[in-house]
Amino acid sequence: MTLPIERARSRKPITWLTILGVLLLPAAVGGILVAALQNPTERLDSMTAAIVNLDEPVTIDGQMTPLGRQLAAGLVEGSDDLDSNLTWVISNKDDAADGLADGSYQAVITIPEDFSTAATSAGTAISDGGGKAEQATITVTTPKDGLVADDLITGQLADVAASTMGTMLSEATTENILVGFTTIGDQIGDAADGAVKLANGARDAATGAAAIPDGATKLASGAGELGTGASSLASGLDTIAGKTREAAAGAAQIGSGLTAGGAALQQNGLVPDVLSAGADGSAQLAGGVATGVSELSKGLDSLTTNCSAAATQAFCDQLAALATSAEGLVGPANQSAGAATGTAAGLTAFDAQASVELAGQLTQAGAGATQLSSGLTQLADQGIGASAAGARGLASGATQLSSGATALADGATELTTGLDTLATGTGDLAGGLRTASDSLPSFSDTESKSLASVIADPVSSNSSINTIFGPTAIPLLAAVVLWFGGLATFVVMRAHTARTLTSRRSSATLTLRAFAPAALIGAGQGLLVSLIVQVVASYDAGTWWAFAGTAVLAGVVFAAVNQALVALFGGIGRWISALVGVLAVATGLVSTVPGWLAGIGSALPTAPAFAGLITASGSAVAALVVWGVLSLVATTLAVTLRRTTSAKAVVATA
């Protein structure tokens, strides 16, 4: 069945089948594009990718860490945020290369041998206090003849997996650092406590050392007095030794005289006056010697008793032996004194009958005097002389002790100053360590994990867009297919009747008669596209009605614009229309187009349709209406121009 609509560039009439084809063209094109591009992430399992894991695990703290294997497992497992995942195949180099070549794999992800080593290098460098940190990398390979968006999908998945693995490693490293802060803080706190104790001990030591100089000074004074006393003792002992030698000499003389007198008395039986006088002198001398020896013994006993407080033990032992020797001479001295006294008394009452007895006593007294002389000599040389030498040694030692004690006092003063400085410095150290300990943060295990998680991934996005087919893709596709639908309408139909020149109707009427079927087709195209979009996108009722209304209006307006282009420029107008559709696609896909090209795109009739299909607005509707009215005016002007011709053209036509 034919329709009273003229076909472009042909006298063949237009049928309902032609109209149906033009009507369904935008719906079919739009439906195919939307079905192919809508939510591609829901059909990721239709893509197959291979994983080639060449990683060599590392050992950390005695535990094997196969990070390459963990990454491969993460890729295969996928994300909870996606409804599907690629079909992954664990492969090797040769199989992966063959799969890329024959199209079995749309991508190959290669994990290199040093992946685990590089991934853990930062943590190892921190724990070891040095070393080179390296960034772990993975390689994504796609076939040269792969589809446009395949690289984007596989690359994005690999980037997300690598980022997730990096975040996990960063969390572990950061958590160890935060735990280390707590440990270091505790250790510095312990060091501060120890420094406080050290400062207190140094202060106590300084206090004790401060008392040493006074005691050392007193010791030096006492040692000086001891040296003086020991020197005096040595002089006295030397004097005693000299007197003792003199007494020994006198005793020797007395012994010789008494012995000679006894011999003479036995021989002659006479007691001369000189002997009597000598006996009296001997008695007095023997008595003095006995008294001196007794006093010497007492003096040595007294020195022995007090010796341990001022001299060495060896000197005290020597002095005790001397006292013992002197004590042993007391008896012989008393005996000699008694014998001398008895002799003197006997000589005074001497008679002839007692001469024999007296001679024996004289001989005995002479022997005692000789023995006393020997003992006194020995006491003077070995006892008192040695004691004098010891006393001089004691004096020298006491002098050295006094000098040492003075030096000790000086050293103790310096020690006190040093200990006081040490206590002050250690106190300052304790304060600094305490400040450092308090300044370092301290975290519990839970706080460390939470903080490490935030530090490793400090910024997140709540964007729900996880597909390359965003919310503006459907409006863009709808606007473009409706535009090409209007172009298709006037590829088939004429922009105005071929009888424009001879028609009696007005130019506006002729324009509207050609526009009416195109407008109906455009409105139908808009409605069909809206129905197909609803099946795919599932808009709510309000959104769909707004979308459908804008799409119907856009279909009608695009028919008017394409009519004007063909009416004004003929076939060139169709080429211009095709370029408009291409520009609409180019400027609607991405915001990085050049500014001049974006400016052209915003001036096209597709721009308000695109904006209105995204969000229904009065400005978009008004702009479309303006484009439609201007297009009808332009077509009317073109029809008017077509109705003017020359006589030559009329004759030629006839």
C-alpha positions, 0 to 999 in steps of 0.5 A: 500500500502506497502513501501520498508521500513523495520519495526523495530522488525517485518517483517511486512511492513510499510504502508503509514498510518504508515508514516502518523501517524509518520508524524502527531504525533509531529504536533498533540502533539504540537498543543494540547499543544500550544492550551492548554497553549497559553494565558491562561489569555484570558480564565480566565472566564472558572475558577470560584472562590468564595469570602467570605467577613467577613470584618467588616467596620470601621468608619473614620472621621464619614464615614463608610469605608468598605474596604473588600467590596471594595476589593471584588468589585475590584476582580469582576471588574477585570483589564483593562489590562486583556481581561477576568476575573475569574467568581467570586461568592459572597459566604459564608463559607459553600457554599465556602467549598462545592464548593471547595469539589465538584469542583464548585470553583477552588479557594476561597478568604476569607477576614477576619473580621478585614481586614478594621481595620488592613488596616487602622491601620497605618493611624489611628496610624499616626493621633492619634500619637500612636498605633499598626499598623497591616498588613491586610491579605486575604486567598486564598484556592484551592482544593487539587485536583486542576490543577497545574497552577490554584493556580498560577493564582488565587494567582497572581490575589489575590496578585495583588488585595491586592497590589492594595488595599495596594497602594491605602491606602498607597497613601491616608495615604501618601497624608495626611502626605504630606498635614500635612507637609504643615499645620505644616509648615504654623502653624510654620510660624505663630508661627514664626511671633508671636515670632517676634512680642513678641520679638519686644514687649519685646524689647520695654518693655526693653527700657521702663523699662530702663527709670524706674530706673532713674525716681525711683531714682529721686522719691527716692531723692524727697521723701527723701527731702520731709521726711527731710522737713516734719521732719523740719515742724514737729519740727517747728509746735512743736515749734509753739505749745509750743509758742502758749501754752505760749501765751495762758498762758499769755492771761489767765493771762492777762484775769484774771488781766483785769477781776480783774482790772475791778472789782477793778475799779468798786469797788474803782473807782481808777486806780492804777499805776500797772494797768496802767502798766499792761494795757500797757503790755497787749496791747503789748502782745495782739498785739504780739499774734494777729500778731503771730496768723495772721502769723500762719494762713497765714503759714498754708494757704501756707502749705495747698496750697502746701500740695497736691504735697508732702503729702497724701490727708488725711493729707492735709485735716487735715492741711486745717482744722487747717488753718481754725481754725487758721483763725478763731482765727485771729478775736478774737486775733485782737479784744483782741489786740484792746481792750487791746490797748483801755484799755491802752489808756483809762487808760492813759487818765483816769479820775474819770468820766470814771471809770465805762466805763473803768471797763466795758472795762477791764471786756470785755478785760479780757473775750476776753483774756480768750477766746483767751487763750482757743482758743490758747490752743485748737489750740496748742493741737488739731491743731498745735500738730496734724499737727506736728504728721501728719508731722512726719507721712509724714516724716516716709512715705516719708522715706519709699517711698524713700526706695521703690523707691530705691528698684523699681530702682533696680528691674527695672534694673533687669527687663530691663536685663530680658526683654532684655534677653527675647527679644534676646531669643524670637528673636532666637526662631523666627529665629529657627521657621522660619528656621523650617517652611522654611525647611518643604516641602509644597505641593499643593493638586495636588502635594500631590496626585502625590507624594503620588502615586509615594511614595506608588508605587515607582517602576513599570515595563513596562513588557507586560508579563502577562501570564505563557505561555511566548514567549519561551514556543512555541519554547520549545514545538516545539523542544520537540515534534520534538525530540519525533517525531524523536524518534517515527520515529525510534520506527517504522523504523529500523536504518539500514537494516536487510541485512546489513551483506550480502548487497554489498552496502557500510556502508555509503550508507546503512546509508543514505538509512535508513536515507532518509525516516526518514529525509523526515518525520522529515522535514515534521514534522517540517513544520507541527509544524510550520504551527500549531504554526503560526495559534496560535502565528500569527508570521510575515512573516520573523519570521515565515520563520526563525522559519519554516526553523529551525524547518525543519532542527531540524526535519531532524537532530533529525531523524539523532540523533535518528537513531544513538542512535538506531543504536549504542545502540538498544532498550536502545538508544530509552530509552536514546532518551526519557530521552533527551526529558525529560531533554530538558523539565526540563531544558527549563521551569525554570532557577532555575534547578541545575547547573549540570543539566543545563550543561547537558541540554546545551550539548543536541542536543535539545539546539541549536534547542531551541535557533534557534527557539527562535531567528534564528541564524547561530550558532544554524544552525551550531550546528544542522548541526554538530549534524546531521553530527556526528550522520550520522558518528556514524550510519555509524560506527555502520553499519560497526560494524554490517557487521563484524561477526564470523564464528560461528555466520554465521553457527548459522545463517545458 
